[in-house]
Amino acid sequence: MASPVRPAGIVSIASHAPEKVLTNFDLEKMVDTSDEWIRTRTGIVERHIVADHECTSDLALEASRKAIARAQVSPDEIDLIIVATVTPDFPFPATACLVQERLGASRAGAFDLQAGCTGFIYALTVAAQFVSSGAMDTVLVIGADCLSRITDWTDRTTCVLFGDGAGAAVVRPVEAGRGLLAFDLGSDGSGSELLQVEVGGAKVPITQEMVAQKRQFISMSGNEVFRFAVRAMGESAERAMARCGITSEDVGCYIPHQANLRIIDSAAKRLHAPTDKVIVNVDKYGNTSCASIPLAFDEAVQDGRIKSGDIVVCVGFGAGLTWGSCVIQW
Ligand SMILES: CC(C)(COP(=O)(O)OP(=O)(O)OC[C@H]1O[C@@H](n2cnc3c(N)ncnc32)[C@H](O)[C@@H]1OP(=O)(O)O)[C@@H](O)C(=O)NCCC(=O)NCCS
């Protein structure tokens, strides 16, 4: 990989989850499931769910306000806002524009980026290119999703997995040797039907018949996605680490997409990552899609598990199919 014109990195990170908590015991009352099944198959204990009046831009805004305050950046210094999401407020306009207006980021360009649950890693990588090239100084990267809005709450095979949340990072120039050291992005559209929302786009418009069949919700081939995830996360992280010449011994911590504890454990084993170096909070949030990596990243920074100078490897996978990794010197 060619050396960047100037190093770019995350100078602050923050997150936000809606107040309402839905526990496995609550789900026991909604579908034929049990706390024991959910915990042993997924590692999830509870998840946060938006209230009726909340949506993706609200969560994104809260996380963004915290991130820019921590970076001591004023809204009018932001050059670009990228929102990674699979649950935008509207098909259009972009959720990023709604955040731009509410933040008062008067100079910022704004767009949404869709790469399934790998969205935050894609967005972070895109942001770093703008900053590295010298084209921009300050990019706000947000991963935000309300999967609860596209979940069939009568389908026990999916509804136990997902939650809502947001994370935001400010990307700026950083000192030499810091920031985004390497990345890996990939996709395989042949797996597009393994994880999708089939209805509501240009191909299959919403009709009463489609709604009656509940085809506007997430559908997933769980076992196939599981196998893909373990392989893709391991291979992608290995590629990104090789590109900047580091080995597992150099890594301070891994932040995997928080979809399922068994997927995280299997990928960690493949990467020879000791358990204490793998950040896990899927128990508290479930799979929050584009928010999952920044939610875990923020938690680990705030509680001191990530310290200045540590090498952090973020790795994710998602619908598309997509995968991606970033190696960051914090
Ligand atoms: C979904 C997932 C947790 C299912 O776990 P699993 O161990 O593969 O379980 P299976 O799908 O084989 O189902 C086993 C049994 O549990 C049942 N089951 C499924 N969901 C259940 C639930 N919530 N509660 C109780 N039983 C459930 C199934 O019906 C099946 O019953 P059967 O054997 O009588 O047919 C797992 O495949 C997974 O996590 N996949 C990846 C999903 C993912 O990460 N998606 C997002 C990507 S960004």
The ligand as an SDF file (V2000), in Angstrom:
LIG
                    3D

 48 50  0  0  0  0  0  0  0  0999 V2000
  -28.9100  -17.2080   13.9660 C   0  0  0  0  0  0  0  0  0  0  0  0
  -28.0220  -18.1070   14.7840 C   0  0  0  0  0  0  0  0  0  0  0  0
  -27.8400  -17.5230   16.1830 C   0  0  0  0  0  0  0  0  0  0  0  0
  -28.6870  -19.4610   14.9080 C   0  0  0  0  0  0  0  0  0  0  0  0
  -27.8800  -20.3060   15.7180 O   0  0  0  0  0  0  0  0  0  0  0  0
  -27.6740  -21.8390   15.3270 P   0  0  0  0  0  0  0  0  0  0  0  0
  -26.8870  -22.4600   16.4000 O   0  0  0  0  0  0  0  0  0  0  0  0
  -27.0930  -21.8250   13.9380 O   0  0  0  0  0  0  0  0  0  0  0  0
  -29.1320  -22.3870   15.3660 O   0  0  0  0  0  0  0  0  0  0  0  0
  -29.9770  -23.0500   14.1820 P   0  0  0  0  0  0  0  0  0  0  0  0
  -30.3450  -22.0090   13.1680 O   0  0  0  0  0  0  0  0  0  0  0  0
  -29.1980  -24.2470   13.6910 O   0  0  0  0  0  0  0  0  0  0  0  0
  -31.2590  -23.4870   14.9440 O   0  0  0  0  0  0  0  0  0  0  0  0
  -31.2150  -24.5120   15.9150 C   0  0  0  0  0  0  0  0  0  0  0  0
  -32.6230  -24.7100   16.4410 C   0  0  0  0  0  0  0  0  0  0  0  0
  -32.9820  -23.5970   17.2790 O   0  0  0  0  0  0  0  0  0  0  0  0
  -34.2370  -23.0620   16.8640 C   0  0  0  0  0  0  0  0  0  0  0  0
  -34.2400  -21.6240   17.1140 N   0  0  0  0  0  0  0  0  0  0  0  0
  -33.9120  -20.6330   16.2630 C   0  0  0  0  0  0  0  0  0  0  0  0
  -34.0390  -19.4470   16.8820 N   0  0  0  0  0  0  0  0  0  0  0  0
  -34.4440  -19.7140   18.1320 C   0  0  0  0  0  0  0  0  0  0  0  0
  -34.7430  -18.9010   19.2510 C   0  0  0  0  0  0  0  0  0  0  0  0
  -34.6360  -17.5710   19.2200 N   0  0  0  0  0  0  0  0  0  0  0  0
  -35.1050  -19.5050   20.3870 N   0  0  0  0  0  0  0  0  0  0  0  0
  -35.2200  -20.8250   20.4770 C   0  0  0  0  0  0  0  0  0  0  0  0
  -34.9770  -21.6700   19.4470 N   0  0  0  0  0  0  0  0  0  0  0  0
  -34.5820  -21.0980   18.2980 C   0  0  0  0  0  0  0  0  0  0  0  0
  -34.3260  -23.4030   15.3890 C   0  0  0  0  0  0  0  0  0  0  0  0
  -35.6720  -23.4020   14.9770 O   0  0  0  0  0  0  0  0  0  0  0  0
  -33.7040  -24.7780   15.3620 C   0  0  0  0  0  0  0  0  0  0  0  0
  -34.6810  -25.7070   15.7850 O   0  0  0  0  0  0  0  0  0  0  0  0
  -34.7590  -27.1600   15.1020 P   0  0  0  0  0  0  0  0  0  0  0  0
  -33.4200  -27.7940   15.3610 O   0  0  0  0  0  0  0  0  0  0  0  0
  -35.8930  -27.7840   15.8270 O   0  0  0  0  0  0  0  0  0  0  0  0
  -34.9890  -26.8920   13.6540 O   0  0  0  0  0  0  0  0  0  0  0  0
  -26.6180  -18.2600   14.1010 C   0  0  0  0  0  0  0  0  0  0  0  0
  -26.7500  -19.0320   12.9280 O   0  0  0  0  0  0  0  0  0  0  0  0
  -25.9980  -16.9460   13.7560 C   0  0  0  0  0  0  0  0  0  0  0  0
  -25.6570  -16.1710   14.6120 O   0  0  0  0  0  0  0  0  0  0  0  0
  -25.7880  -16.6770   12.4480 N   0  0  0  0  0  0  0  0  0  0  0  0
  -25.1830  -15.4340   12.0080 C   0  0  0  0  0  0  0  0  0  0  0  0
  -26.2240  -14.3430   12.0470 C   0  0  0  0  0  0  0  0  0  0  0  0
  -25.6280  -12.9830   11.9070 C   0  0  0  0  0  0  0  0  0  0  0  0
  -24.5740  -12.6960   12.4050 O   0  0  0  0  0  0  0  0  0  0  0  0
  -26.3530  -12.1100   11.2220 N   0  0  0  0  0  0  0  0  0  0  0  0
  -26.0280  -10.7500   11.0700 C   0  0  0  0  0  0  0  0  0  0  0  0
  -24.8720  -10.5150   10.1810 C   0  0  0  0  0  0  0  0  0  0  0  0
  -24.3850   -8.8440   10.1450 S   0  0  0  0  0  0  0  0  0  0  0  0
  1  2  1  0
  2  3  1  0
  2  4  1  0
  2 36  1  0
  4  5  1  0
  5  6  1  0
  6  7  2  0
  6  8  1  0
  6  9  1  0
  9 10  1  0
 10 11  2  0
 10 12  1  0
 10 13  1  0
 13 14  1  0
 14 15  1  0
 15 16  1  0
 15 30  1  0
 16 17  1  0
 17 18  1  0
 17 28  1  0
 18 19  1  0
 18 27  1  0
 19 20  2  0
 20 21  1  0
 21 22  1  0
 21 27  2  0
 22 23  1  0
 22 24  2  0
 24 25  1  0
 25 26  2  0
 26 27  1  0
 28 29  1  0
 28 30  1  0
 30 31  1  0
 31 32  1  0
 32 33  2  0
 32 34  1  0
 32 35  1  0
 36 37  1  0
 36 38  1  0
 38 39  2  0
 38 40  1  0
 40 41  1  0
 41 42  1  0
 42 43  1  0
 43 44  2  0
 43 45  1  0
 45 46  1  0
 46 47  1  0
 47 48  1  0
M  END
$$$$
